[in-house]
């Protein structure tokens, strides 16, 4: 087929480089095409082969992750993962990054991150029921940090609140490594019927290809390519590559799609996410082993004079691509027009395995589909294992008075209350939220049933820097622990792997070892990976972020009446800890915040004990034997007790055992631990059951009063702790208004 000469413009080495292709990759393009590509075809190759879309540096290692289980309906490869939650119902979920756009334009970057992950879920037939997010910002003293926090939080809330999906959980960290490259990872969970799940593989030669949703503009062009490159110091010129979102249109799109899905008209459906019309059309055709002939004149556009290149690469939001059953176009059009959305038949399926694009009556691109969608480059990049840090002797770490140290930790950026953030999110819309943000996991009722889903995001980047493999294990284990702490049976995870430049062997080593650690944990805990996202090149001027393999996880609670929460419930109950405490201070927050150090090996994760302890905690919760549960994580044991006290307003008297240095016992971050409370009458039976299960358990105190007292002497009021804990973030953000600028 002859391609129109009107699309030909010089393809120079500079043009190739600007499209993110290496010389070798361009030669591969020429071999595939049997000729030089035109500019439209080059643009299509550039986005389909970008790191963001092709995973060319990571897919060799992603293939090693466990992805199956009896309850997994659909693992990686579709828009989102699908798990069976019984009674003919499925949970559909995924987590995805919008890091680069959010640094350039924080409000729209974060907002469209939420919009994109919502579409990944409802495109499979699910009604979204919950959002979560995992946010990483730079040093609070950096001049851009307040501006970025303000914009990202407003964007997350602005989009999620308007579209009517509750935001029920997440996490927020601060570290100087994110100064030039923040992380915004968004997660959505939806519900569907197991017999009404929609996939993206095109089928039926001659079937119509249909565009629905918003019109196409010039926003987001080269967004996928931009997200696959490092930043320079000045990123302002990249603003045009950030998409612009409209949550009200997204809400209409959700309702229109779900209405059409109920009519049995859809053969295949795909969100137009990264790389827009290009990725959606190529992926649908490739999965179905078919071709597409598309008329770009039929694509609804909102700007005058858009070229084929711009139409195909635009990442305008709130758009979907569908293949419909023949003859049902009128029914579908009526639905979308009722919801005041664009609807256009823009092409049809063919049997030749090629993407043929026409514009103004001429062929402007003619490409083979599979080499772009399936045979993108796959690199086995050189990597080196990280240098193992020495284990710190807790006695060698300076001992600060525990109550003073507790005050410092609870008012530090990572441990300070994030209420200022989550109170900007509507977490009660839809009226099924059972546990709000601020606990170990968000809990959302499965509407109309007694079941609930527990949802969480977790990662400890400082552990991953110290030992990526152990950090990968720990991220999965902590997600497992947080779900268990509310009484949920952990079912599956989605991951969001955020790293620096994979062309550097030390960064590639972080990626490989973190994936290896995640895989070990997922296999040991029967906790498969069903979806995910990889975000690489998170660097500015050669400085990489901390390796951050964020884990999103979903668990099932069979009876919503049998859940646990972290606040103490009443005075006079016994406080006990499950799991061993050796006082591990390497890579801890105590070491960083009190000693100004970020060294030492991170705490090891004993996966066999994690599973045993999680099952034991879930049994105690299910049988109603414990009144409060909280996992021990950042900051250690005394921080966990303080968080339970602050959440309830009830104090506690804690007694530390002999044998471990006091500061290490209080603030060591040994893994696999839970703090629980129970009536004194049940404690002996619980301790005996723990011994039979070969689980370490020890009573460490009692609830009551208004103070947190340690070893009968050092004490501080719970009200004062709460004041310190809740003041840092509002005070930090208020400084922006006081200074009259970004500060």
C-alpha positions as CSV (number, residue, x, y, z in Angstrom):
1,X,0.0,0.0,0.0
2,X,1.4,3.4,-1.0
3,X,1.8,5.8,1.9
4,X,1.0,9.5,1.2
5,X,4.0,11.6,0.5
6,X,2.2,14.5,2.4
7,X,3.2,12.9,5.6
8,X,6.9,12.7,4.7
9,X,9.3,15.0,6.4
10,X,13.0,14.5,7.0
11,X,13.8,11.9,9.6
12,X,17.2,13.2,10.9
13,X,19.3,11.8,13.7
14,X,18.1,14.6,15.9
15,X,14.5,13.7,15.2
16,X,15.2,10.1,16.0
17,X,16.9,11.1,19.3
18,X,14.1,13.4,20.2
19,X,11.7,10.5,19.9
20,X,13.7,8.5,22.4
21,X,14.9,5.8,20.0
22,X,18.5,4.6,19.9
23,X,20.4,4.0,16.7
24,X,20.0,0.3,17.0
25,X,16.2,0.7,17.7
26,X,15.8,2.9,14.6
27,X,17.6,0.3,12.5
28,X,15.2,-2.3,13.8
29,X,12.3,0.0,12.8
30,X,13.8,0.2,9.3
31,X,14.1,-3.6,9.1
32,X,10.5,-4.1,10.2
33,X,9.1,-1.5,7.8
34,X,11.4,-2.4,4.9
35,X,11.8,1.3,4.4
36,X,12.2,4.5,6.4
37,X,9.2,5.4,8.4
38,X,7.4,8.7,8.0
39,X,7.0,11.1,10.9
40,X,3.6,9.6,12.0
41,X,5.0,6.1,11.9
42,X,8.1,7.1,13.8
43,X,6.0,8.7,16.4
44,X,4.0,5.5,16.8
45,X,7.1,3.4,17.2
46,X,8.5,5.9,19.7
47,X,5.6,5.7,22.1
48,X,4.9,1.9,21.7
49,X,8.6,1.2,22.3
50,X,9.0,3.7,25.1
51,X,9.9,2.3,28.5
52,X,6.6,3.5,29.8
53,X,4.6,1.3,27.3
54,X,6.9,-1.6,26.5
55,X,8.7,-2.3,29.8
56,X,11.7,-3.2,27.7
57,X,14.1,-3.0,30.6
58,X,12.0,-4.8,33.2
59,X,9.8,-7.4,31.5
60,X,12.5,-10.1,31.6
61,X,12.3,-9.9,35.4
62,X,8.6,-9.2,35.7
63,X,8.0,-12.6,34.1
64,X,9.5,-14.2,37.2
65,X,6.8,-13.0,39.6
66,X,4.0,-15.4,40.7
67,X,0.7,-14.4,39.1
68,X,-1.6,-17.3,39.6
69,X,-3.8,-18.8,42.4
70,X,-7.2,-20.5,42.5
71,X,-8.8,-17.1,43.2
72,X,-7.1,-15.3,40.3
73,X,-9.4,-14.8,37.3
74,X,-7.0,-12.5,35.3
75,X,-3.4,-11.7,36.0
76,X,-1.0,-9.2,34.4
77,X,-1.6,-8.4,30.7
78,X,-5.0,-6.8,30.8
79,X,-6.0,-3.3,32.0
80,X,-6.2,-4.5,35.6
81,X,-6.0,-7.7,37.7
82,X,-9.2,-9.7,38.6
83,X,-9.7,-11.9,41.6
84,X,-12.7,-14.0,42.7
85,X,-14.2,-12.8,46.0
86,X,-17.0,-15.4,46.1
87,X,-20.8,-15.2,45.4
88,X,-20.2,-14.6,41.7
89,X,-18.3,-11.3,42.5
90,X,-14.9,-10.2,41.5
91,X,-12.5,-7.4,42.7
92,X,-10.7,-5.6,39.9
93,X,-7.7,-3.4,40.7
94,X,-4.4,-1.9,39.7
95,X,-1.9,0.7,40.7
96,X,-0.2,3.0,38.3
97,X,2.3,6.0,38.3
98,X,1.9,9.5,37.2
99,X,5.3,10.7,38.5
100,X,6.8,12.9,35.7
101,X,3.5,14.7,34.9
102,X,2.9,15.4,38.6
103,X,6.3,17.0,39.0
104,X,5.8,19.3,36.0
105,X,2.2,20.2,36.7
106,X,1.2,18.8,40.1
107,X,-2.6,19.4,40.0
108,X,-3.3,18.1,36.6
109,X,-0.6,15.4,36.8
110,X,-2.1,13.9,40.0
111,X,-5.7,14.4,38.8
112,X,-5.2,12.6,35.5
113,X,-3.3,9.9,37.3
114,X,-6.5,9.2,39.3
115,X,-8.6,9.4,36.1
116,X,-6.4,7.0,34.2
117,X,-6.4,4.3,36.9
118,X,-10.2,4.6,37.2
119,X,-10.5,3.9,33.5
120,X,-8.2,0.9,33.8
121,X,-10.7,-0.6,36.2
122,X,-14.1,0.3,34.8
123,X,-13.0,-0.6,31.3
124,X,-13.1,-4.2,32.5
125,X,-16.7,-3.9,33.6
126,X,-16.2,-2.9,37.3
127,X,-17.8,-0.1,39.1
128,X,-15.0,1.7,41.0
129,X,-15.5,1.5,44.8
130,X,-12.3,2.9,46.2
131,X,-9.1,4.9,45.5
132,X,-5.8,4.9,47.3
133,X,-2.5,6.7,46.6
134,X,1.2,6.5,47.5
135,X,2.9,9.8,47.5
136,X,6.6,10.6,47.8
137,X,7.9,14.2,48.1
138,X,11.3,15.8,48.5
139,X,12.9,17.3,51.6
140,X,10.4,19.6,53.4
141,X,13.1,22.3,53.2
142,X,13.3,22.2,49.4
143,X,11.8,25.3,47.8
144,X,9.4,23.3,45.6
145,X,8.1,20.7,48.1
146,X,5.2,22.7,49.6
147,X,4.0,23.7,46.1
148,X,4.1,20.1,45.0
149,X,2.4,18.7,48.1
150,X,-0.4,21.3,47.7
151,X,-0.9,20.7,44.0
152,X,-0.8,16.9,44.1
153,X,-3.2,16.6,47.1
154,X,-5.6,19.0,45.5
155,X,-5.4,17.1,42.2
156,X,-6.0,13.7,43.8
157,X,-8.9,15.1,45.8
158,X,-10.3,17.3,43.1
159,X,-10.6,14.4,40.6
160,X,-11.6,11.6,43.0
161,X,-14.2,13.7,44.9
162,X,-15.8,15.0,41.7
163,X,-16.1,11.6,40.1
164,X,-17.7,10.2,43.3
165,X,-15.3,7.4,44.3
166,X,-14.0,7.4,47.9
167,X,-10.3,7.7,48.7
168,X,-9.8,5.4,51.6
169,X,-6.1,5.0,52.2
170,X,-2.5,5.6,51.1
171,X,0.9,6.7,52.4
172,X,3.1,9.8,52.2
173,X,6.8,10.1,52.7
174,X,9.4,12.8,52.4
175,X,13.1,12.4,51.4
176,X,15.6,14.5,49.6
177,X,16.0,11.9,46.9
178,X,12.6,13.0,45.6
179,X,13.5,16.7,45.4
180,X,13.6,16.6,41.6
181,X,11.3,13.7,40.9
182,X,8.3,13.1,43.1
183,X,6.2,10.0,43.0
184,X,2.4,9.9,42.6
185,X,1.1,6.3,42.5
186,X,-2.6,5.9,42.2
187,X,-4.7,2.8,42.9
188,X,-8.3,2.0,42.1
189,X,-10.4,-1.0,43.2
190,X,-13.7,-1.9,41.6
191,X,-16.4,-4.6,41.8
192,X,-17.8,-6.7,38.9
193,X,-19.8,-9.9,38.4
194,X,-17.5,-12.8,37.4
195,X,-19.6,-13.5,34.3
196,X,-19.6,-9.8,33.2
197,X,-15.8,-9.1,32.9
198,X,-14.7,-7.3,29.7
199,X,-11.3,-7.8,28.0
200,X,-9.4,-6.0,25.3
201,X,-8.7,-8.6,22.6
202,X,-10.4,-7.5,19.4
203,X,-12.4,-10.1,17.5
204,X,-14.6,-10.3,14.4
205,X,-13.3,-9.3,11.0
206,X,-15.2,-6.3,9.8
207,X,-16.5,-5.4,13.3
208,X,-16.7,-1.6,13.9
209,X,-14.0,0.1,15.9
210,X,-15.6,2.9,18.0
211,X,-14.3,5.9,19.8
212,X,-16.2,7.2,22.8
213,X,-15.8,9.9,25.5
214,X,-14.1,13.3,25.1
215,X,-12.7,14.9,22.0
216,X,-9.0,14.7,21.1
217,X,-6.8,17.7,21.7
218,X,-3.1,18.4,21.7
219,X,-2.6,17.8,25.4
220,X,-0.4,14.9,26.5
221,X,1.4,14.4,23.2
222,X,4.6,12.5,23.9
223,X,3.5,11.9,27.5
224,X,4.7,8.3,27.4
225,X,8.0,9.3,25.9
226,X,8.5,12.0,28.5
227,X,7.8,9.5,31.2
228,X,10.6,7.3,29.9
229,X,13.3,9.9,30.2
230,X,15.3,11.7,33.0
231,X,14.5,15.2,33.9
232,X,16.9,18.1,33.6
233,X,16.8,20.9,36.1
234,X,14.3,22.9,34.0
235,X,11.2,20.9,33.3
236,X,8.9,23.8,32.5
237,X,9.2,23.2,28.7
238,X,7.5,19.8,29.2
239,X,4.2,21.3,30.4
240,X,2.5,20.6,27.1
241,X,3.1,16.9,27.6
242,X,0.9,16.9,30.8
243,X,-2.7,15.9,30.2
244,X,-5.7,17.9,31.4
245,X,-8.5,16.0,33.2
246,X,-12.3,16.5,33.6
247,X,-13.7,14.3,36.4
248,X,-17.3,15.2,35.5
249,X,-16.8,13.8,32.0
250,X,-15.2,10.7,33.5
251,X,-18.2,10.2,35.7
252,X,-20.5,10.3,32.6
253,X,-18.1,7.9,30.9
254,X,-18.3,5.4,33.7
255,X,-22.1,5.4,33.7
256,X,-22.3,5.2,29.9
257,X,-19.8,2.4,29.6
258,X,-21.5,0.4,32.4
259,X,-24.8,0.9,30.8
260,X,-23.5,-0.3,27.4
261,X,-21.9,-3.3,29.0
262,X,-25.2,-4.4,30.3
263,X,-26.5,-4.7,26.7
264,X,-24.1,-7.4,25.4
265,X,-22.9,-5.1,22.6
266,X,-19.2,-4.9,23.3
267,X,-16.7,-7.4,21.9
268,X,-13.6,-5.6,23.3
269,X,-12.8,-2.4,25.2
270,X,-9.6,-0.6,26.0
271,X,-8.8,2.7,27.9
272,X,-6.9,5.3,25.9
273,X,-4.1,5.8,28.5
274,X,-0.4,6.3,27.8
275,X,0.1,6.8,24.0
276,X,-3.6,7.3,23.6
277,X,-5.2,6.1,20.4
278,X,-2.0,4.4,19.4
279,X,-1.6,2.1,22.3
280,X,-5.2,1.2,22.6
281,X,-5.7,0.3,19.0
282,X,-2.4,-1.6,18.6
283,X,-2.9,-3.6,21.9
284,X,-6.5,-4.5,21.0
285,X,-5.6,-5.7,17.5
286,X,-2.5,-7.5,18.6
287,X,-4.3,-9.5,21.4
288,X,-6.9,-10.5,18.8
289,X,-4.4,-11.3,16.0
290,X,-6.2,-8.9,13.7
291,X,-5.6,-5.6,11.9
292,X,-7.4,-2.3,11.9
293,X,-8.2,0.2,9.2
294,X,-8.8,3.6,10.7
295,X,-10.2,6.9,9.3
296,X,-8.6,9.7,11.3
297,X,-11.1,12.2,9.8
298,X,-13.8,10.5,11.9
299,X,-11.9,11.0,15.2
300,X,-13.7,13.7,17.2
301,X,-11.1,16.6,17.7
302,X,-11.3,19.8,19.6
303,X,-8.5,21.7,18.0
304,X,-8.2,22.9,14.4
305,X,-5.7,21.4,12.0
306,X,-4.6,18.5,14.0
307,X,-2.2,16.2,12.1
308,X,-2.3,12.4,12.0
309,X,0.8,12.4,14.3
310,X,-1.0,14.6,16.8
311,X,-4.2,12.6,16.7
312,X,-2.5,9.3,17.2
313,X,-0.1,10.4,20.0
314,X,-2.5,12.7,21.9
315,X,-3.1,11.6,25.5
316,X,-6.3,13.6,26.0
317,X,-8.2,12.2,28.9
318,X,-11.6,10.5,29.3
319,X,-11.5,8.5,26.1
320,X,-12.1,4.8,25.3
321,X,-11.8,2.6,22.3
322,X,-14.3,-0.3,21.6
323,X,-15.0,-3.0,19.2
324,X,-18.8,-3.5,18.9
325,X,-20.9,-6.3,17.5
326,X,-22.0,-5.4,14.0
327,X,-25.4,-3.7,13.7
328,X,-25.4,-2.4,17.3
329,X,-23.7,0.9,16.6
330,X,-27.1,2.7,16.8
331,X,-27.9,1.3,20.2
332,X,-24.4,2.3,21.5
333,X,-24.6,5.8,20.0
334,X,-27.9,6.5,21.7
335,X,-26.4,5.6,25.1
336,X,-23.4,7.8,24.7
337,X,-25.3,10.7,23.3
338,X,-27.7,10.4,26.2
339,X,-24.7,10.9,28.5
340,X,-23.6,13.8,26.3
341,X,-20.4,12.1,25.2
342,X,-18.8,11.8,21.8
343,X,-19.4,8.6,19.8
344,X,-17.8,7.9,16.5
345,X,-17.2,4.8,14.3
346,X,-13.6,5.4,13.3
347,X,-12.6,2.1,11.6
348,X,-13.1,-1.6,11.3
349,X,-11.2,-4.8,12.0
350,X,-9.2,-6.5,9.2
351,X,-7.5,-9.8,8.8
352,X,-4.1,-8.5,7.6
353,X,-2.4,-7.8,10.9
354,X,-1.7,-4.2,10.0
355,X,-2.6,-0.8,11.2
356,X,-3.6,1.3,8.2
357,X,-4.4,5.0,9.0
358,X,-6.2,7.2,6.5
359,X,-6.5,11.0,6.6
360,X,-8.1,13.2,4.0
361,X,-8.6,10.2,1.8
362,X,-4.9,9.2,1.8
363,X,-3.0,6.5,3.6
364,X,-0.8,8.3,6.1
365,X,0.6,5.2,8.0
366,X,0.8,1.5,7.3
367,X,2.4,-0.5,10.0
368,X,2.6,-4.2,11.1
369,X,0.9,-4.5,14.5
370,X,2.7,-7.3,16.3
371,X,6.2,-6.0,16.0
372,X,5.1,-2.9,17.8
373,X,2.8,-4.4,20.4
374,X,4.5,-7.8,21.0
375,X,8.0,-7.7,19.6
376,X,9.2,-4.4,21.2
377,X,12.8,-4.5,22.3
378,X,13.5,-6.6,25.4
379,X,16.8,-5.8,27.1
380,X,18.8,-7.9,29.5
381,X,20.6,-4.9,30.9
382,X,23.8,-5.3,32.9
383,X,23.3,-5.2,36.6
384,X,25.3,-5.4,39.8
385,X,24.0,-6.4,43.2
386,X,24.0,-3.8,45.8
387,X,26.6,-3.6,48.5
388,X,25.3,-5.2,51.7
389,X,25.4,-2.8,54.7
390,X,26.7,-4.1,58.0
391,X,24.3,-5.0,60.7
392,X,24.3,-2.4,63.4
393,X,24.8,-3.3,67.0
394,X,22.0,-1.5,68.8
395,X,24.3,-0.8,71.7
396,X,26.5,1.2,69.3
397,X,23.6,3.6,68.5
398,X,23.3,6.6,70.8
399,X,20.5,6.2,73.4
400,X,18.2,9.2,73.6
401,X,15.6,9.3,76.4
402,X,12.7,7.3,75.0
403,X,9.9,9.9,75.7
404,X,12.0,12.7,74.1
405,X,12.8,10.5,71.2
406,X,9.1,9.5,70.8
407,X,8.1,13.2,70.6
408,X,10.7,13.8,67.9
409,X,9.6,10.8,65.9
410,X,5.8,11.5,66.1
411,X,6.4,15.0,64.8
412,X,8.8,14.0,62.0
413,X,7.6,14.3,58.4
414,X,7.2,10.6,57.8
415,X,5.3,9.7,61.0
416,X,3.4,12.9,61.5
417,X,-0.4,12.6,61.0
418,X,-1.5,12.9,57.4
419,X,-4.9,14.1,58.4
420,X,-4.3,17.4,56.5
421,X,-4.1,15.3,53.3
422,X,-6.8,12.8,53.7
423,X,-9.4,15.2,55.0
424,X,-9.3,16.8,51.6
425,X,-10.5,13.5,50.1
426,X,-14.1,12.4,50.3
427,X,-13.7,9.0,51.9
428,X,-17.4,8.4,52.7
429,X,-19.0,8.9,49.3
430,X,-21.0,5.8,48.2
431,X,-21.6,5.1,51.9
432,X,-19.8,1.8,52.1
433,X,-16.6,2.9,53.7
434,X,-16.2,1.0,57.0
435,X,-12.7,2.1,58.0
436,X,-11.5,5.5,57.0
437,X,-7.9,6.6,56.3
438,X,-5.5,6.6,59.2
439,X,-5.6,3.0,60.2
440,X,-3.7,-0.1,59.0
441,X,-5.9,-0.5,55.9
442,X,-9.0,1.0,54.4
443,X,-12.1,-1.1,54.5
444,X,-15.0,-0.9,52.1
445,X,-18.2,-2.9,52.3
446,X,-19.1,-5.0,49.3
447,X,-22.4,-3.3,48.7
448,X,-25.5,-5.2,49.7
449,X,-23.5,-8.0,51.4
450,X,-21.8,-8.6,54.7
451,X,-18.4,-8.9,53.0
452,X,-15.8,-6.2,52.8
453,X,-12.5,-5.5,51.0
454,X,-9.5,-4.3,52.9
455,X,-7.1,-2.2,50.8
456,X,-3.6,-0.9,51.4
457,X,-0.5,0.5,49.8
458,X,3.0,-0.1,51.3
459,X,6.7,0.4,50.8
460,X,9.7,1.4,52.9
461,X,12.1,3.0,50.3
462,X,15.0,3.4,52.8
463,X,15.0,-0.4,53.3
464,X,15.1,-0.8,49.5
465,X,18.1,1.4,49.2
466,X,20.0,-0.5,52.0
467,X,19.1,-3.9,50.5
468,X,16.7,-4.0,47.5
469,X,15.9,-7.7,47.9
470,X,15.1,-7.4,51.6
471,X,13.2,-4.2,50.8
472,X,11.1,-5.9,48.2
473,X,10.3,-8.7,50.6
474,X,9.4,-6.2,53.3
475,X,7.0,-4.2,51.1
476,X,5.0,-7.3,50.4
477,X,5.1,-8.5,53.9
478,X,4.0,-5.2,55.4
479,X,1.0,-5.1,53.0
480,X,0.2,-8.7,54.1
481,X,0.5,-7.6,57.8
482,X,-1.7,-4.5,57.4
483,X,-4.5,-6.5,55.8
484,X,-4.2,-9.2,58.5
485,X,-4.3,-6.4,61.2
486,X,-7.9,-5.6,60.2
487,X,-8.9,-9.2,59.9
488,X,-8.7,-9.6,56.1
489,X,-7.4,-12.6,54.3
490,X,-4.8,-11.3,51.9
491,X,-5.6,-12.3,48.3
492,X,-3.4,-10.5,45.8
493,X,-1.2,-7.5,45.1
494,X,-0.6,-4.9,42.4
495,X,2.8,-3.3,42.2
496,X,4.2,0.1,41.1
497,X,8.0,-0.2,40.6
498,X,9.6,3.3,40.8
499,X,13.3,3.4,40.0
500,X,16.0,5.5,38.4
501,X,17.8,5.0,35.1
502,X,18.0,1.2,34.3
503,X,20.9,1.8,31.9
504,X,23.1,2.2,35.1
505,X,24.1,-1.2,36.4
506,X,23.6,-0.2,40.0
507,X,20.1,1.0,39.3
508,X,19.3,-2.1,37.3
509,X,20.6,-4.1,40.2
510,X,18.0,-2.4,42.5
511,X,15.2,-3.3,40.0
512,X,16.3,-7.0,39.7
513,X,16.9,-7.6,43.4
514,X,13.6,-5.8,44.5
515,X,11.6,-7.9,42.0
516,X,13.4,-11.1,43.3
517,X,12.5,-10.1,46.9
518,X,8.9,-9.4,46.0
519,X,8.6,-12.7,44.2
520,X,10.0,-14.6,47.2
521,X,7.5,-12.9,49.5
522,X,4.5,-13.4,47.2
523,X,5.2,-17.1,46.8
524,X,5.7,-17.7,50.5
525,X,2.5,-15.8,51.5
526,X,0.3,-17.1,48.6
527,X,-0.1,-13.5,47.6
528,X,0.1,-13.3,43.7
529,X,0.8,-10.3,41.6
530,X,-2.2,-9.7,39.3
531,X,-1.4,-6.2,37.8
532,X,1.1,-3.4,38.0
533,X,3.2,-0.7,36.5
534,X,6.8,0.2,36.1
535,X,8.1,3.8,36.2
536,X,11.8,4.1,35.4
537,X,14.2,7.1,34.7
538,X,13.0,8.8,37.9
539,X,16.2,10.9,38.0
540,X,17.1,14.6,37.8
541,X,20.5,15.6,36.6
542,X,21.7,12.0,37.3
543,X,20.4,11.8,40.9
544,X,18.0,8.9,41.3
545,X,15.1,8.5,43.7
546,X,15.2,5.9,46.5
547,X,14.2,2.6,44.9
548,X,10.5,2.5,45.6
549,X,8.7,-0.7,44.7
550,X,5.3,0.3,46.0
551,X,2.8,-2.5,46.7
552,X,-1.0,-2.2,46.6
553,X,-2.9,-5.1,48.1
554,X,-6.4,-6.4,48.5
555,X,-7.8,-8.7,51.2
556,X,-11.3,-10.2,51.9
557,X,-13.3,-9.9,55.1
558,X,-16.1,-12.5,55.0
559,X,-18.1,-10.7,57.8
560,X,-17.7,-7.0,58.1
561,X,-18.9,-7.3,61.7
562,X,-15.6,-9.1,62.5
563,X,-13.0,-6.5,61.8
564,X,-10.3,-5.0,64.0
565,X,-9.1,-1.4,64.3
566,X,-6.1,0.2,66.0
567,X,-7.6,2.5,68.7
568,X,-7.6,1.2,72.3
569,X,-11.2,0.4,73.2
570,X,-11.2,0.8,77.0
571,X,-9.1,1.1,80.1
572,X,-7.8,-2.0,82.0
573,X,-7.0,-4.2,79.0
574,X,-3.7,-6.0,78.5
575,X,-1.3,-4.9,75.7
576,X,0.8,-7.6,74.2
577,X,3.1,-7.9,71.2
578,X,3.3,-10.8,68.8
579,X,6.7,-11.4,67.2
580,X,10.3,-11.1,68.3
581,X,11.9,-7.8,69.3
582,X,15.6,-7.7,69.1
583,X,15.9,-4.0,68.7
584,X,16.9,-3.6,65.0
585,X,18.0,-0.1,64.4
586,X,19.7,-0.3,61.0
587,X,18.0,1.9,58.4
588,X,15.4,2.9,61.0
589,X,13.6,6.2,61.5
590,X,15.2,6.5,64.9
591,X,18.6,6.4,63.4
592,X,17.7,9.0,60.8
593,X,15.6,11.4,62.9
594,X,17.5,11.2,66.2
595,X,21.1,10.4,65.0
596,X,21.2,12.0,61.6
597,X,22.3,8.7,60.0
598,X,20.9,6.6,57.2
599,X,23.1,3.5,57.4
600,X,23.0,-0.1,58.6
601,X,21.3,-3.2,57.2
602,X,17.5,-3.1,57.2
603,X,15.5,-5.5,59.4
604,X,15.3,-9.0,57.9
605,X,11.9,-10.5,57.0
606,X,11.2,-14.1,58.1
607,X,8.5,-15.0,55.6
608,X,7.5,-18.3,57.3
609,X,6.8,-16.5,60.5
610,X,4.9,-13.7,58.7
611,X,2.4,-16.2,57.3
612,X,2.1,-18.0,60.6
613,X,1.6,-14.8,62.6
614,X,-0.8,-13.3,60.1
615,X,-3.0,-16.4,60.2
616,X,-2.9,-16.4,64.0
617,X,-3.9,-12.7,64.2
618,X,-6.8,-13.2,61.8
619,X,-8.1,-16.1,63.9
620,X,-8.0,-14.0,67.0
621,X,-9.9,-11.2,65.3
622,X,-12.4,-13.6,63.8
623,X,-13.1,-15.2,67.2
624,X,-13.5,-11.8,68.9
625,X,-10.6,-12.4,71.3
626,X,-8.8,-9.1,70.7
627,X,-10.1,-5.6,70.9
628,X,-7.5,-3.6,69.0
629,X,-4.7,-4.6,66.5
630,X,-1.9,-2.6,65.0
631,X,1.1,-3.7,63.0
632,X,4.5,-2.5,64.1
633,X,6.4,-0.7,61.3
634,X,8.0,2.7,60.9
635,X,9.4,3.9,64.3
636,X,9.0,0.7,66.1
637,X,7.1,-0.6,69.1
638,X,6.6,2.5,71.2
639,X,5.4,4.4,68.2
640,X,2.8,1.7,67.5
641,X,1.5,1.9,71.0
642,X,1.5,5.7,70.9
643,X,-0.5,5.6,67.6
644,X,-3.1,3.3,69.3
645,X,-3.3,5.6,72.3
646,X,-3.6,8.8,70.1
647,X,-6.4,7.2,68.0
648,X,-8.4,6.5,71.2
649,X,-7.4,9.1,73.7
650,X,-6.7,6.3,76.2
651,X,-3.3,6.1,77.7
652,X,-1.1,3.1,78.5
653,X,1.5,1.9,80.9
654,X,4.3,0.0,79.1
655,X,7.1,-2.0,80.7
656,X,10.1,-3.0,78.7
657,X,11.8,-6.3,79.3
658,X,15.4,-6.8,80.2
659,X,18.0,-7.9,77.7
660,X,17.5,-5.4,74.9
661,X,18.8,-1.8,75.1
662,X,15.8,0.3,76.0
663,X,16.0,2.7,73.0
664,X,16.4,-0.3,70.7
665,X,13.4,-2.1,72.3
666,X,11.3,1.0,71.9
667,X,12.3,2.1,68.4
668,X,13.8,-0.9,66.7
669,X,12.0,-1.9,63.5
670,X,12.1,-5.7,63.7
671,X,9.6,-7.1,61.3
672,X,6.6,-9.5,61.7
673,X,5.2,-7.8,64.8
674,X,1.7,-6.8,65.9
675,X,0.5,-5.0,69.0
676,X,-2.9,-6.3,70.3
677,X,-5.1,-5.6,73.3
678,X,-7.5,-8.0,75.0
679,X,-9.4,-8.3,78.2
680,X,-7.1,-9.6,81.0
681,X,-9.3,-12.7,81.3
682,X,-8.4,-13.8,77.8
683,X,-4.6,-13.1,77.9
684,X,-3.5,-16.4,79.4
685,X,-5.4,-18.4,76.7
686,X,-4.0,-16.2,73.9
687,X,-0.4,-16.6,75.1
688,X,-0.8,-20.3,75.4
689,X,-2.3,-20.5,71.9
690,X,0.6,-18.4,70.6
691,X,3.1,-20.8,72.2
692,X,1.4,-23.8,70.6
693,X,1.6,-22.0,67.2
694,X,5.3,-21.3,67.9
695,X,4.8,-17.6,67.9
696,X,6.6,-15.3,70.2
697,X,4.1,-13.3,72.4
698,X,4.6,-11.1,75.5
699,X,2.5,-8.8,77.6
700,X,4.0,-5.4,77.7
701,X,1.5,-3.2,79.5
702,X,-2.1,-2.2,80.2
703,X,-4.4,0.5,78.8
704,X,-5.8,3.3,80.9
705,X,-5.3,6.9,82.1
706,X,-4.4,9.9,80.0
707,X,-0.7,9.4,79.8
708,X,1.7,7.1,78.0
709,X,4.1,5.8,80.7
710,X,7.2,3.8,80.1
711,X,8.8,1.7,82.8
712,X,6.8,3.5,85.5
713,X,8.7,6.7,85.2
714,X,9.0,8.5,81.8
715,X,5.5,9.8,80.9
716,X,3.8,12.1,78.5
717,X,0.1,12.9,78.0
718,X,-1.6,11.3,75.1
719,X,-3.1,14.7,74.3
720,X,0.4,16.3,74.0
721,X,1.5,13.4,71.7
722,X,-1.5,13.9,69.5
723,X,-0.9,17.7,69.3
724,X,2.7,17.1,68.2
725,X,1.7,14.4,65.8
726,X,-1.0,16.4,64.1
727,X,0.7,19.8,64.0
728,X,3.6,19.2,61.7
729,X,1.9,18.9,58.3
730,X,-0.6,21.8,58.8
731,X,2.1,24.0,60.1
732,X,4.4,23.1,57.2
733,X,1.7,23.9,54.6
734,X,0.6,27.0,56.4
735,X,4.0,28.5,55.9
736,X,3.2,28.8,52.2
737,X,0.3,31.1,52.8
738,X,2.3,33.1,55.4
739,X,5.2,33.6,53.0
740,X,2.9,34.5,50.2
741,X,4.5,32.1,47.8
742,X,5.8,28.5,47.3
743,X,8.3,28.9,50.2
